Amino acid sequence: MKIDNQAKIKAMREFLRDTIRLNTDFKLTDRAQGIAQPAIEKAVLEAQELISLPDPSKTELAPLDLRALLERRRSVRSYAEEALSLTELSWLLYATQGVSKQTTQHNVFRTVPSAGNRHPFETYVAVQRVTGLSQGIYRYLPLEHALVFESELKDYESELTAAALGQRFAGKAAVNFIWTAIPYRTEWSYGPVSVKVIAMDLGHICQNLYLAVESIACGTCEIGAYHQELADRLLKVDGQDEFVVAMAPLGKLKQ
């Protein structure tokens, strides 16, 4: 039986309300129960080698002020064949999930805000055209400002297009940023309220990407309509404790 659309809309609106927080006993969260804090970054496997990224502060940025960046921002779905430099990729990764300050093992501040400083996301990049990197899937390590190679891609264009529900510009992009959520990082502290604040956190990341690409003559377009199973399989994540929540193809602007 099909779900009545109006009933579904009404139920989902509760997601936007503060009702969940008001009915949540935060004394029952794992944090309040004294359970150890989950890792803030996925571990690197013994066989994986770190690929150091250039200092993002060395990136040559367009001379645009914040007002200009905001007014120029557009969703871009067509890209030049030009490759990104590794320095440019480094800048985009830093702008979206980079560490700006770390005071203790778990107290880490990043370039984007996150509810309770929980930062529940992992950033993967599907690379097609980046100078110095082979084609494939990489994962960003914010604490080290480095990449690790995760897996090869047999056919970048077809695999990314399929994961993006047939949106061909994803397969044409120089790079696809793909974010997964590890919800427990936030659930540890916020329990059932986590679903709302994780969505808020994702918005901060995507907006930073939109502004950062403008500063290096690139464009992007966030994708919310993707094939969940294919996207999870592409990154080899389990789809339960870690799963894809958004994609953002990007590349150099056409002249």
C-alpha positions in Angstrom: 0.0 0.0 0.0 1.3 3.4 -0.9 1.9 5.9 1.8 -0.5 8.9 1.8 1.6 11.9 0.7 -0.1 14.4 3.0 0.3 12.1 6.0 4.0 11.6 5.2 4.5 15.4 4.8 2.9 16.0 8.1 5.0 13.4 9.9 8.2 14.7 8.3 7.5 18.3 9.4 8.1 17.2 12.9 11.7 16.8 11.9 11.9 20.6 11.6 10.2 21.3 14.9 11.8 21.3 18.4 9.4 18.6 19.7 12.1 15.9 19.8 14.4 17.9 22.0 11.6 18.8 24.4 10.7 15.1 24.8 14.3 13.8 25.2 15.9 12.9 28.4 19.6 13.8 27.9 20.5 12.0 31.1 20.1 8.8 29.1 22.5 9.6 26.4 25.7 7.5 26.2 27.7 10.7 27.0 25.7 11.2 30.2 26.1 7.5 31.1 29.9 7.9 31.0 30.5 5.8 27.9 33.7 6.7 26.1 33.5 9.2 23.3 33.7 7.7 19.8 36.7 8.4 17.5 36.5 11.7 15.7 38.1 10.2 12.6 38.1 6.8 11.0 41.2 4.8 11.6 43.8 4.3 8.8 44.4 0.7 7.9 47.9 -0.7 8.3 48.3 -1.1 4.6 47.2 2.5 3.8 49.8 5.2 3.2 49.1 8.8 4.0 49.2 11.2 1.1 50.3 14.6 2.5 48.4 17.6 1.1 49.9 21.0 0.3 49.5 23.8 2.8 46.0 25.2 2.0 47.2 28.7 2.9 49.5 28.6 -0.2 46.5 28.3 -2.5 46.2 31.3 -4.9 42.7 32.6 -4.4 40.7 35.0 -6.6 40.7 38.5 -5.2 37.1 38.4 -4.2 35.6 39.7 -0.9 32.9 37.9 0.9 30.1 39.9 -0.7 31.4 39.0 -4.2 31.7 35.3 -3.3 28.1 35.3 -2.0 26.7 37.1 -5.1 28.7 34.9 -7.6 27.6 31.7 -6.0 25.7 29.5 -8.4 25.0 25.7 -8.8 27.2 24.6 -11.7 26.6 21.4 -13.7 29.0 21.7 -16.6 32.8 21.8 -16.2 36.0 22.3 -18.2 38.3 19.4 -19.0 41.0 21.1 -17.0 42.4 19.2 -13.9 42.5 20.7 -10.4 45.9 21.0 -8.8 46.6 19.1 -5.6 46.9 22.5 -3.8 43.4 23.5 -5.0 42.0 20.2 -3.7 43.8 20.7 -0.4 42.1 24.1 -0.1 38.6 22.7 -0.7 39.1 19.9 1.8 40.4 22.3 4.4 37.5 24.8 3.7 34.9 22.1 4.3 36.3 19.9 7.1 39.8 21.2 7.9 41.1 21.5 11.5 41.7 25.1 12.5 42.7 24.4 16.1 43.2 21.3 18.3 43.6 21.6 22.0 43.2 18.0 23.1 42.7 14.6 21.5 39.0 15.1 21.2 38.7 18.9 21.4 39.1 19.8 17.7 37.8 22.9 16.0 37.2 22.9 12.3 36.4 25.4 9.5 32.7 24.6 9.8 30.5 24.6 12.9 29.0 21.4 14.3 26.5 20.8 17.1 28.4 20.0 20.2 31.6 20.0 18.1 30.7 16.4 17.1 31.5 16.5 13.4 29.7 13.3 12.3 31.0 13.3 8.7 33.7 11.6 6.7 34.8 13.2 3.4 35.5 11.0 0.4 36.7 12.3 -2.9 36.2 10.5 -6.1 39.1 11.8 -8.2 39.1 11.9 -12.0 41.3 14.9 -12.8 43.6 16.1 -10.1 47.3 16.6 -10.9 49.4 14.1 -9.0 46.6 11.8 -8.0 45.6 8.6 -9.7 41.9 8.1 -10.5 40.0 6.5 -7.6 38.3 7.0 -4.3 40.2 8.7 -1.5 39.3 9.6 2.1 40.3 12.9 3.8 42.0 12.8 7.2 41.3 16.2 8.8 43.6 15.7 11.8 46.6 15.0 9.5 45.4 17.1 6.6 46.1 14.2 4.3 44.4 11.6 2.1 44.4 7.9 2.1 43.6 5.9 -1.1 40.5 3.7 -0.6 39.8 2.0 -3.9 40.1 2.1 -7.7 37.3 2.9 -10.1 36.9 0.7 -13.2 34.9 3.4 -15.0 34.7 6.7 -13.3 32.0 8.2 -15.6 29.6 5.3 -15.5 30.0 4.5 -11.8 29.6 8.1 -10.6 26.7 8.7 -13.0 24.9 5.6 -11.7 25.5 6.6 -8.0 24.0 10.0 -8.9 20.8 8.5 -10.3 21.8 9.1 -13.9 22.9 12.7 -13.5 25.6 12.7 -16.1 27.5 15.8 -14.8 28.6 13.8 -11.8 30.5 11.5 -14.2 32.0 14.4 -16.1 33.3 16.2 -13.0 37.0 16.5 -12.1 36.2 15.5 -8.5 33.2 14.4 -6.6 33.0 15.2 -2.9 31.0 12.5 -1.2 30.1 12.8 2.4 29.1 10.0 4.7 27.6 10.3 8.1 28.6 8.3 11.1 25.6 9.2 13.2 26.8 7.7 16.5 29.4 10.5 16.8 26.4 12.9 17.4 24.0 10.4 18.9 26.6 9.8 21.7 25.8 13.3 22.9 22.4 14.2 21.5 20.4 10.9 21.3 17.3 11.2 19.1 17.8 14.9 18.5 20.8 14.0 16.4 18.9 13.6 13.1 18.1 17.3 13.0 21.5 18.7 14.0 23.3 16.3 11.6 21.3 17.8 8.8 22.1 21.3 10.0 25.8 20.4 10.1 25.7 19.1 6.5 24.4 22.5 5.3 27.4 24.3 6.8 29.8 22.0 4.9 28.1 22.4 1.6 27.9 26.1 1.8 31.6 26.4 2.6 32.3 24.2 -0.5 30.2 26.5 -2.7 32.1 29.6 -1.5 35.5 27.9 -1.6 35.1 26.7 -5.2 34.2 30.2 -6.3 37.5 31.4 -4.9 39.5 29.1 -7.3 37.4 29.6 -10.5 35.5 26.3 -10.0 31.9 25.4 -9.7 29.9 22.7 -7.9 26.3 21.5 -7.4 25.2 19.6 -4.4 23.3 16.4 -5.2 20.6 15.2 -2.8 19.0 12.7 -5.2 21.4 9.8 -5.3 21.1 6.0 -5.3 21.8 5.1 -1.7 22.9 1.5 -2.2 25.1 2.3 -5.2 26.7 5.3 -3.5 27.4 3.3 -0.3 28.8 0.4 -2.4 31.0 2.8 -4.3 32.7 3.9 -1.0 32.6 0.4 0.5 30.7 1.6 3.6 28.2 -0.6 5.5 25.1 1.5 4.9 24.1 1.3 8.5 26.6 2.8 10.9 28.1 4.8 8.0 26.3 5.9 4.9 26.3 8.5 2.1 24.3 11.7 2.8 25.3 14.0 0.0 27.4 14.3 -3.2 28.9 17.4 -4.8 30.6 17.1 -8.2 32.9 20.0 -9.1 35.4 21.2 -11.6 36.9 24.2 -13.3 34.6 26.7 -14.9 34.3 26.8 -18.7 35.7 29.9 -20.2 
